[in-house]
Amino acid sequence: MNVDQHLKVAQWHIEQARLHATESGYSCGCPVNDHDQKAIDSVESGKIEEEKVCSVSS
């Protein structure tokens, strides 16, 4: 993906989180996949590094 595509995906995720937070008792039911868990772990550790290749296995 290019930069613009990454930003659009990020914007979508932010909007989904905002919508989920405003719905009382709402749960989207989306399981965390390996790629998302890697992103969550990076954010929580404070060590976000640039990925050169998108891979859920690394």
N, C-alpha and C positions, 0 to 999 in steps of 0.2 A: 504494500500500500504506500501511497505517497503521503506527504505531510497533511494535505487537505483531507484526505480520506481518514487518516488517524484522528484528526480533530473532529470530524463529523461523527465518528464512532464514539469518541469521548463525550461529545455533546449529547448524544443519544443516551449514553449510560448515566450522565449527570441528570438528565431530565427524568429518566426512569427512577433513579434514586429519589429525586424530589417528589415525584408522583407517589411512590411507595410510602414515603414519609408522611404524606398528607392524608392518606387513606387509613382510617381507623381500623386496626386489625388486619390490614392488607398484607398478603404474602404472595409474591409472584410465583413461588414454587420452582424457580430456576435453580437447578443444582450447580454448585461451583465446579467448573471443569478445571483440568490441569493448567491451562493457560491463564485463566482468571485467578486461580490460587497462587500461581507464580507472581502475578501482578500484585495481589493482596499482600503476599509475603514481602515483596520488595518495598511497597509503600510502608508497611508496618515496621520494617527494619530501618527505614530511612536511607536505603541504598538502592536507588533507582539508577540502573545503568542502561545505556543505549544498546538495544538489540540490533545486530546487523542482519540476523536471519531469524524469521519468526518460526519458532518450533516449540511445541508443547512438551517435547521430550527432553529439552535441555534446561 
